[in-house]
Amino acid sequence: MARADFRRSIRIVLGGARLTRRGVTFVALGLVAVLVGFATGMPILLYVGCFTVALPLVALAFVRSRESALSVSRRFSFPVVEAGSTTAVTLRVDNHSKRATSPVRWRDALPWRPWVTDSGWLPRLSVKTRLASDLSAAQLSYSLTPATRGIFEIGPLIVEATDPFELAWGAWNVGSESSLIVTPRVAQLTTSALIAQSGDGEARVVQRRSAGDDDDAMTREYRRGDAMRRVHWKASARHGSLMVRQEEQHSYPEARIIVDTRLEGYPDASRATVLRAVGGNGESQSHSARFEWVVTMLAAAAVQLRREGFLVQIIETGQSQLTDAATLHRRSSAEQELLTRLAALAPIETPADWWGEPSSRSFARGPVIALVANPEPSTVDFLVSQATSNVLAVAFIIETTSGLGDRARFGAANRPPLAEELRAAGWKVISVQSFDDVADVWNLFVTESRLARERN
């Protein structure tokens, strides 16, 4: 059942009280007893039948009377959590009714199976007064361990009540939903050893950033307002006038990751629910095991290259969903911003006449990594143009895991197979499957980069 359909069913089915199977059985037996009593003229059956019918109705009214005016606030110990990690959920339930509540069961609705948490007892809440305000509120807690990335709506709280004979049952939604952001799992990768492959002399990033090292400074004439601590005395003596240090401007090596985000590039994507708008403003994300592998590798590779000192640029073949987070800077918050955006990244339908942001049309000045499955011809043409002679270009092609294989490459019958076309253009091609471990595949990439380094 889709998540939206499940939530609609909660609002309809759990929107009040209803008879249980036992209650329906009591009503049926009571009606039978009344009919038999009329037919046989036995008053005792009439009395028993009326009582049997009335008892479930009284239970239904009793259950309805237990509905109270409650409010719920939900808090996560980690509102942004990595897939496979655990976050604690704390709920505060307040009673705003003019009467005390009775003990009832509660569950919290979930967007994944089993759809609700285990049930627990909500204690009796008194009327809220100035003297006993703490007795009108209760604190509930449980833990969540989401297995997959995404932005999930947790809630609403479901309060369940029943009568002592369990003839009627009622449930009501209390409070609203709360968003939980689940980022992709970041695998621990080995060092890529790509500093020497960055090109254009940009390996200078490995120099030590120092404010007082003579080898890492230039000098200029003293200007009014310059701090005396910046005076370079040796240069001043040599020039006969005050000279001050001017720190050298560093340039960082660049790495580019090209990720295919076009829906047509993933034949295994479910067509039941398609994300039709950029940024998640659609029905829901279409699921693709191959795209999930792409996102996992993208997260791990981008974080690893950034920690090695690279300025990482992520290029999406579809319309941009990462926006500002597509460039991974050296500031500490850049990683978290990217991972948060990756939580909602999905293959999207892209107009046929649209291709790339302006920044993606330039040539790469450092190593290039491509993450694709079954790309469109326009995407392949772009990849071919990115493989220049002075950069290392490695393409990860996620092969199909079924025996049917991919569909024909969009009518391009005269084109060679994808791997052959990329190899002919200068790419190093690594074929993987969606169940392959990201860290193991990365080791193949490291081997390819070292071989290219030795040849150069």
MARFIPA-272549 format. One line per 8 residues: number of its first residue (from 0); their letters; for each residue x, y, z of C-alpha. Coordinates in Angstrom, 3 decimals, always signed. Example, Ala and Ser with C-alpha at 12.3 -4.5 7.8 and 13.67 -1.06 7.14 Angstrom:
MARFIPA-272549
0 = AS = +12.300:-4.500:+7.800  +13.670:-1.060:+7.140
END
This chain:
MARFIPA-272549
0 = MARADFRR = +0.000:+0.000:+0.000  +1.351:+3.414:-0.911  +2.160:+5.739:+1.945  -0.463:+8.301:+0.898  -3.170:+5.619:+0.636  -2.201:+4.272:+4.051  -2.517:+7.699:+5.657  -5.904:+8.226:+4.046
8 = SIRIVLGG = -7.046:+4.868:+5.401  -5.900:+5.914:+8.884  -8.063:+9.025:+8.735  -11.094:+7.082:+7.491  -10.916:+3.822:+9.463  -9.488:+5.292:+12.637  -11.657:+8.373:+12.584  -13.987:+7.160:+15.357
16 = ARLTRRGV = -15.404:+4.089:+17.066  -16.747:+0.850:+15.620  -17.900:-2.546:+16.800  -15.398:-5.354:+17.064  -16.078:-8.828:+15.701  -17.330:-9.805:+19.133  -19.674:-6.824:+19.159  -21.021:-7.611:+15.686
24 = TFVALGLV = -21.582:-11.211:+16.794  -23.537:-9.999:+19.851  -25.768:-7.821:+17.655  -26.392:-10.652:+15.200  -27.230:-13.131:+17.946  -29.490:-10.586:+19.646  -31.423:-9.945:+16.448  -31.846:-13.679:+15.919
32 = AVLVGFAT = -33.120:-14.066:+19.499  -35.630:-11.225:+18.990  -36.955:-12.772:+15.763  -37.256:-16.210:+17.343  -38.967:-14.688:+20.373  -41.562:-12.998:+18.164  -42.083:-16.149:+16.141  -42.471:-18.490:+19.124
40 = GMPILLYV = -44.064:-16.051:+21.525  -41.359:-16.503:+24.155  -40.827:-13.227:+26.070  -37.592:-14.467:+27.611  -35.979:-14.584:+24.162  -37.183:-11.049:+23.499  -35.574:-9.826:+26.727  -32.329:-11.657:+26.060
48 = GCFTVALP = -32.226:-10.481:+22.448  -32.825:-6.817:+23.335  -30.145:-6.954:+26.018  -27.689:-8.634:+23.656  -28.265:-5.943:+21.008  -28.146:-3.069:+23.499  -24.894:-4.138:+25.144  -22.644:-3.483:+22.087
56 = LVALAFVR = -24.392:-0.166:+21.486  -23.698:+0.891:+25.063  -20.067:-0.215:+24.585  -19.873:+1.887:+21.419  -21.126:+4.956:+23.280  -18.662:+4.235:+26.100  -15.730:+4.123:+23.663  -16.820:+7.352:+21.979
64 = SRESALSV = -16.952:+9.080:+25.352  -13.274:+8.337:+25.949  -12.130:+10.605:+23.139  -10.347:+13.569:+24.699  -8.830:+16.854:+23.573  -5.134:+15.979:+23.432  -2.157:+17.699:+21.832  +1.145:+16.101:+20.882
72 = SRRFSFPV = +4.629:+17.497:+20.307  +7.239:+15.169:+18.800  +11.015:+15.558:+19.078  +13.863:+13.496:+17.609  +17.197:+13.090:+19.339  +18.709:+13.350:+15.836  +16.361:+15.033:+13.317  +18.875:+14.166:+10.575
80 = VEAGSTTA = +20.064:+10.572:+10.825  +22.084:+8.267:+8.583  +20.354:+5.212:+7.128  +20.823:+2.280:+9.481  +21.366:+4.522:+12.512  +18.986:+4.910:+15.436  +17.226:+8.021:+16.646  +15.114:+8.323:+19.786
88 = VTLRVDNH = +11.615:+9.782:+19.455  +10.099:+11.623:+22.407  +6.428:+12.633:+22.502  +4.777:+14.961:+24.987  +1.033:+14.476:+25.268  -1.027:+17.216:+26.966  -4.645:+16.997:+28.076  -6.672:+20.103:+27.184
96 = SKRATSPV = -10.020:+18.592:+28.079  -12.150:+19.713:+31.024  -12.151:+16.183:+32.385  -9.484:+13.636:+33.146  -8.684:+10.947:+30.618  -8.808:+7.202:+31.093  -5.793:+4.978:+30.366  -5.721:+4.203:+26.649
104 = RWRDALPW = -3.309:+2.552:+24.233  -1.202:+4.555:+21.807  +0.781:+3.928:+18.640  +2.731:+6.217:+16.343  +2.131:+5.937:+12.600  +5.173:+5.077:+10.457  +5.719:+5.476:+6.690  +7.188:+1.976:+6.384
112 = RPWVTDSG = +6.214:-1.492:+7.513  +4.779:-2.395:+9.975  +3.164:+1.073:+9.516  +2.766:+1.641:+13.269  +4.958:+1.282:+16.344  +4.318:-1.222:+19.088  +1.437:-0.215:+21.306  +1.883:+1.207:+24.784
120 = WLPRLSVK = -0.318:+2.558:+27.538  -1.000:+6.272:+27.831  -1.486:+6.936:+31.549  -4.418:+8.785:+33.040  -4.075:+12.534:+32.495  -5.749:+14.905:+34.923  -7.302:+18.271:+34.182  -4.689:+20.951:+33.604
128 = TRLASDLS = -4.525:+23.391:+36.524  -1.958:+25.784:+37.896  -1.304:+23.484:+40.851  -1.082:+20.191:+38.976  -0.046:+21.034:+35.430  +2.555:+18.239:+35.419  -0.189:+15.618:+35.966  -1.995:+16.692:+32.783
136 = AAQLSYSL = +0.913:+15.740:+30.551  +2.744:+12.499:+29.777  +6.024:+11.776:+28.060  +6.295:+8.821:+25.692  +9.360:+7.541:+23.899  +10.530:+4.893:+21.461  +13.409:+4.422:+18.995  +13.505:+4.324:+15.201
144 = TPATRGIF = +16.089:+2.756:+12.904  +15.226:+3.691:+9.305  +16.805:+1.332:+6.795  +16.694:+3.551:+3.707  +17.315:+7.198:+2.938  +14.510:+9.672:+2.387  +12.404:+12.339:+4.058  +9.783:+10.539:+6.098
152 = EIGPLIVE = +6.689:+11.833:+7.887  +6.388:+10.279:+11.346  +2.954:+10.376:+12.956  +0.244:+11.193:+13.724  -0.152:+9.636:+17.157  -2.953:+7.050:+17.199  -4.896:+6.687:+20.430  -6.926:+3.462:+20.806
160 = ATDPFELA = -9.686:+2.728:+23.297  -11.965:-0.228:+23.993  -14.646:-1.233:+26.494  -14.084:-3.821:+29.244  -15.845:-6.535:+27.190  -14.056:-5.577:+23.955  -17.330:-5.196:+22.086  -16.340:-1.812:+20.594
168 = WGAWNVGS = -13.069:-0.265:+19.583  -12.128:+3.267:+18.668  -9.024:+5.072:+17.472  -8.269:+8.716:+16.828  -5.431:+10.617:+15.268  -3.831:+13.073:+17.663  -1.444:+15.807:+16.583  +0.325:+16.196:+13.264
176 = ESSLIVTP = +3.230:+14.597:+11.421  +6.918:+15.387:+11.967  +9.617:+15.150:+9.298  +12.612:+12.877:+9.787  +15.496:+13.292:+7.318  +17.402:+10.072:+6.640  +20.650:+10.586:+4.737  +22.386:+7.859:+2.717
184 = RVAQLTTS = +24.924:+5.696:+4.500  +28.462:+7.009:+4.049  +30.823:+4.087:+3.558  +34.415:+4.314:+4.779  +36.638:+4.441:+1.691  +40.382:+4.133:+1.230  +42.521:+7.065:+0.113  +42.196:+7.630:-3.617
192 = ALIAQSGD = +45.790:+8.853:-4.204  +44.535:+11.327:-6.818  +46.469:+14.428:-5.745  +49.082:+13.866:-8.455  +46.323:+13.382:-11.029  +44.671:+16.750:-10.449  +46.515:+18.445:-13.307  +47.589:+22.042:-13.955
200 = GEARVVQR = +49.912:+22.062:-10.949  +47.000:+22.235:-8.533  +48.541:+19.641:-6.242  +49.816:+22.605:-4.281  +46.893:+22.033:-1.962  +49.099:+19.670:+0.017  +51.274:+22.605:+1.082  +50.951:+23.605:+4.707
208 = RSAGDDDD = +48.773:+26.658:+5.228  +50.953:+28.805:+7.441  +50.955:+32.480:+8.296  +54.623:+32.785:+9.216  +56.560:+30.485:+6.870  +58.960:+32.439:+4.611  +58.589:+29.855:+1.844  +54.839:+30.314:+1.797
216 = AMTREYRR = +54.669:+34.095:+1.612  +55.097:+36.951:-0.791  +56.012:+40.478:+0.241  +54.819:+43.951:-0.682  +55.452:+47.478:+0.522  +54.104:+48.503:+3.897  +50.798:+50.357:+3.807  +49.262:+52.438:+6.535
224 = GDAMRRVH = +47.151:+50.220:+8.738  +49.150:+47.019:+8.201  +49.868:+45.106:+11.413  +53.500:+45.240:+12.527  +53.482:+41.485:+13.119  +53.293:+41.038:+9.352  +56.543:+42.962:+8.707  +59.089:+40.805:+6.873
232 = WKASARHG = +62.356:+42.083:+8.380  +64.735:+40.279:+6.006  +62.915:+41.613:+2.967  +62.750:+45.081:+4.573  +66.526:+45.104:+5.086  +67.083:+43.968:+1.527  +64.791:+46.610:+0.008  +65.638:+49.423:+2.405
240 = SLMVRQEE = +61.960:+49.983:+3.302  +59.322:+48.209:+5.315  +57.917:+45.133:+3.581  +55.039:+43.009:+4.870  +54.041:+39.422:+4.266  +51.222:+38.705:+1.876  +49.942:+35.158:+2.131  +49.913:+33.182:-1.080
248 = QHSYPEAR = +46.485:+32.431:-2.507  +45.951:+28.698:-2.650  +44.099:+26.937:-5.421  +42.603:+23.576:-4.598  +42.512:+20.569:-6.902  +39.137:+19.931:-8.408  +37.249:+16.669:-8.809  +34.039:+16.233:-10.738
256 = IIVDTRLE = +31.331:+13.628:-10.138  +28.740:+13.210:-12.892  +25.582:+11.466:-11.730  +22.766:+10.479:-14.064  +19.525:+11.666:-12.463  +17.267:+11.301:-15.486  +14.424:+8.858:-14.988  +14.956:+7.331:-18.420
264 = GYPDASRA = +18.426:+6.252:-17.331  +17.001:+3.748:-14.829  +14.762:+1.115:-16.462  +14.268:-0.587:-13.088  +12.598:+2.514:-11.615  +9.003:+1.923:-10.585  +6.606:+3.816:-12.850  +3.786:+3.613:-10.300
272 = TVLRAVGG = +4.954:+6.778:-8.531  +7.135:+9.222:-10.418  +8.720:+12.364:-9.072  +7.555:+14.922:-11.628  +8.950:+18.077:-10.103  +12.386:+19.192:-9.026  +13.064:+19.337:-5.285  +10.539:+16.720:-4.197
280 = NGESQSHS = +7.306:+18.607:-4.955  +5.692:+15.590:-6.560  +3.815:+12.454:-5.628  +6.682:+10.411:-4.237  +10.060:+9.068:-5.207  +10.241:+6.264:-7.738  +12.335:+3.414:-6.400  +15.320:+2.039:-8.294
288 = ARFEWVVT = +17.880:-0.299:-6.751  +20.472:+0.898:-9.236  +19.815:+4.544:-8.446  +20.100:+3.827:-4.723  +23.555:+2.382:-5.366  +24.432:+5.528:-7.311  +23.394:+7.755:-4.397  +25.333:+5.637:-1.903
296 = MLAAAAVQ = +28.493:+5.830:-4.012  +27.958:+9.545:-4.645  +27.750:+10.271:-0.915  +30.809:+8.196:-0.023  +32.959:+9.417:-2.925  +32.116:+13.088:-2.483  +32.894:+12.983:+1.248  +36.120:+11.034:+0.703
304 = LRREGFLV = +37.441:+13.363:-2.026  +36.569:+16.439:+0.001  +38.480:+15.093:+2.989  +41.463:+14.505:+0.706  +41.470:+18.207:-0.148  +39.501:+18.327:-3.385  +36.933:+20.908:-4.356  +34.186:+18.507:-5.445
312 = QIIETGQS = +31.700:+19.511:-8.123  +28.630:+17.327:-8.608  +26.923:+17.533:-11.984  +23.407:+16.163:-12.431  +22.259:+15.169:-15.885  +18.715:+16.101:-14.924  +17.493:+19.403:-13.572  +19.380:+20.376:-10.447
320 = QLTDAATL = +18.091:+19.019:-7.154  +21.245:+19.658:-5.102  +21.507:+23.389:-6.019  +24.120:+25.063:-3.773  +25.175:+21.746:-2.222  +26.407:+20.534:-5.642  +29.807:+22.114:-4.907  +31.447:+20.550:-1.895
328 = HRRSSAEQ = +33.661:+23.222:-0.297  +36.182:+22.797:+2.478  +33.958:+24.259:+5.188  +32.876:+21.702:+7.757  +29.133:+22.125:+7.125  +29.418:+21.284:+3.420  +29.252:+17.534:+3.985  +26.084:+17.717:+6.068
336 = ELLTRLAA = +24.416:+20.032:+3.559  +25.144:+17.606:+0.732  +23.981:+14.532:+2.649  +20.777:+16.297:+3.650  +20.045:+17.114:+0.008  +20.865:+13.548:-1.027  +18.097:+12.294:+1.270  +15.547:+13.527:-1.298
344 = LAPIETPA = +17.538:+12.973:-4.502  +15.518:+10.964:-7.030  +15.492:+10.136:-10.740  +13.293:+12.749:-12.363  +11.595:+13.256:-15.687  +13.566:+15.847:-17.638  +12.467:+17.667:-20.809  +14.149:+16.287:-23.910
352 = DWWGEPSS = +15.362:+19.740:-24.972  +17.012:+20.511:-21.620  +20.615:+19.742:-20.993  +22.756:+20.733:-18.067  +23.437:+23.787:-15.984  +25.884:+26.320:-17.476  +28.620:+25.193:-15.062  +28.453:+21.632:-16.404
360 = RSFARGPV = +29.430:+22.634:-19.930  +33.009:+23.477:-19.026  +35.792:+20.913:-19.223  +36.994:+19.196:-16.082  +40.350:+20.295:-14.642  +40.754:+17.255:-12.427  +39.644:+13.635:-12.087  +36.137:+12.824:-13.285
368 = IALVANPE = +33.867:+10.096:-11.902  +30.650:+9.122:-13.680  +27.798:+7.152:-12.087  +25.360:+5.812:-14.688  +23.154:+2.800:-15.426  +21.512:+3.018:-18.844  +22.015:+6.653:-19.893  +20.358:+8.435:-22.788
376 = PSTVDFLV = +22.435:+9.222:-25.908  +22.703:+12.896:-24.923  +24.147:+11.866:-21.573  +26.646:+9.565:-23.252  +27.703:+12.378:-25.602  +28.332:+14.612:-22.610  +30.430:+11.922:-20.918  +32.484:+11.479:-24.077
384 = SQATSNVL = +33.215:+15.201:-24.161  +34.401:+15.161:-20.524  +37.192:+12.620:-21.090  +40.167:+14.789:-22.036  +43.739:+13.560:-22.335  +45.047:+15.277:-19.197  +42.455:+14.047:-16.657  +41.606:+10.679:-15.160
392 = AVAFIIET = +38.039:+9.672:-16.083  +36.467:+6.612:-14.453  +32.882:+5.526:-15.159  +30.913:+3.207:-12.873  +28.229:+1.462:-14.926  +25.576:-0.247:-12.812  +24.518:-3.299:-14.781  +21.088:-4.876:-14.595
400 = TSGLGDRA = +20.608:-7.662:-12.039  +17.801:-9.378:-13.966  +18.087:-11.751:-16.886  +16.106:-9.466:-19.175  +18.785:-6.796:-19.473  +18.224:-3.143:-20.296  +15.977:-2.015:-23.065  +17.537:-0.827:-26.319
408 = RFGAANRP = +19.364:+2.426:-25.821  +16.549:+4.683:-26.999  +16.635:+3.541:-30.611  +20.372:+4.114:-30.980  +20.893:+0.800:-32.741  +23.937:+2.027:-34.657  +25.844:+3.028:-31.528  +28.305:+0.642:-29.890
416 = PLAEELRA = +27.653:-0.737:-26.372  +27.988:+1.845:-23.625  +31.189:+0.440:-22.094  +32.917:+0.238:-25.461  +31.918:+3.771:-26.419  +33.244:+5.215:-23.174  +36.490:+3.227:-23.362  +37.046:+4.490:-26.894
424 = AGWKVISV = +36.664:+8.042:-25.593  +39.307:+7.502:-22.901  +37.212:+6.460:-19.906  +38.208:+3.720:-17.503  +35.045:+1.634:-17.147  +34.161:-0.359:-14.028  +31.009:-2.488:-14.288  +29.174:-3.105:-11.023
432 = QSFDDVAD = +25.799:-4.342:-9.811  +23.427:-2.796:-7.335  +24.267:-5.332:-4.611  +28.051:-4.758:-4.812  +29.709:-3.214:-1.772  +30.632:+0.432:-2.370  +33.954:+0.149:-0.521  +35.053:-2.854:-2.614
440 = VWNLFVTE = +34.173:-1.077:-5.840  +36.063:+2.001:-4.686  +39.187:-0.136:-4.298  +38.949:-0.930:-8.015  +38.781:+2.793:-8.683  +41.872:+3.386:-6.543  +43.711:+0.690:-8.516  +42.743:+2.344:-11.818
448 = SRLARERN = +43.955:+5.732:-10.588  +47.288:+4.323:-9.457  +47.818:+2.595:-12.800  +47.075:+5.844:-14.608  +49.460:+7.667:-12.302  +52.262:+5.197:-13.061  +51.710:+5.514:-16.804  +51.924:+9.300:-16.565
END
